[in-house]
């Protein structure tokens, strides 16, 4: 179970992603990578950072985070998030810039 503080930070990243405030996702999410969280929590941070970089048409930066997130989701047997991370990674490689919609 996530601690209250960690849960709040992850919920904030999720909300900022949903609101399409990708600059804020990067600003808040990047420092979270230095905290000693569980592998599951870190995968979520990496996932939100990767998605934000995709949306900002920064494919190299996105690919720094999405494969690691996907790998952890696969280890957790979280197929939905593993596929989402894989799909975002595909967009970063094949279709950079198609995230402006």
C-alpha positions in Angstrom: 0.0 0.0 0.0 1.2 3.5 -0.8 2.0 5.8 2.0 -0.3 8.8 2.2 2.4 11.2 1.1 3.5 9.1 -1.9 -0.1 8.4 -2.8 -0.8 12.2 -2.9 2.3 12.8 -5.1 1.3 10.1 -7.5 -2.3 11.3 -7.6 -1.0 14.8 -8.4 1.1 13.5 -11.3 -2.0 11.6 -12.6 -4.2 14.7 -12.3 -1.6 16.9 -14.0 -1.3 14.4 -16.8 -5.1 14.3 -17.2 -5.2 18.1 -17.2 -2.4 18.1 -19.9 -0.1 20.2 -17.8 3.0 18.3 -18.9 5.5 21.0 -17.9 4.2 20.6 -14.3 4.4 16.8 -14.6 8.1 17.1 -15.5 8.8 19.7 -12.8 7.1 17.7 -10.0 8.0 14.2 -11.3 11.7 14.5 -12.0 12.6 15.2 -8.3 10.5 12.2 -7.2 13.0 9.9 -9.0 15.5 10.5 -6.3 13.3 9.3 -3.5 13.6 5.7 -2.1 10.2 4.4 -3.3 9.1 0.9 -4.2 9.7 -0.4 -7.7 5.9 -0.2 -8.3 5.8 3.5 -7.3 8.9 4.4 -9.3 7.3 2.7 -12.4 4.4 5.1 -12.1 6.6 8.1 -11.8 8.6 7.0 -14.9 5.3 6.3 -16.8 4.0 9.8 -16.2 7.3 11.4 -17.0 7.5 9.4 -20.3 4.0 10.3 -21.3 4.7 14.0 -20.6 7.8 13.9 -22.7 5.8 12.2 -25.5 3.2 14.9 -25.3 5.9 17.6 -25.4 7.4 15.9 -28.5 10.6 14.9 -26.7 10.9 11.3 -27.9 14.4 10.7 -26.7 13.5 11.8 -23.2 10.3 9.7 -23.3 12.3 6.6 -24.2 14.5 7.2 -21.2 11.6 6.3 -18.9 8.9 4.3 -20.7 10.8 1.0 -21.2 11.8 0.9 -17.6 8.2 1.6 -16.5 6.9 -1.1 -18.9 9.3 -3.6 -17.6 8.2 -3.1 -14.1 4.5 -3.2 -15.0 5.2 -6.5 -16.7 6.9 -7.8 -13.5 3.9 -6.7 -11.6 1.6 -8.5 -14.1 -0.2 -5.2 -14.7 -1.0 -5.8 -18.3 -3.0 -2.6 -18.8 -0.2 -0.3 -17.8 2.4 -2.4 -19.5 0.5 -2.0 -22.8 0.0 1.7 -22.2 3.7 2.2 -21.6 4.5 0.1 -24.7 2.0 2.2 -26.8 3.5 5.5 -25.6 7.0 4.2 -26.4 5.8 3.2 -29.9 4.5 6.7 -30.4 7.8 8.2 -29.3 9.6 6.2 -31.9 7.2 6.1 -34.8 4.9 9.1 -34.6 6.6 11.9 -32.6 4.3 14.9 -32.6 1.0 13.1 -32.9 0.2 14.0 -29.3 -0.9 17.5 -29.9 -4.6 16.5 -30.3 
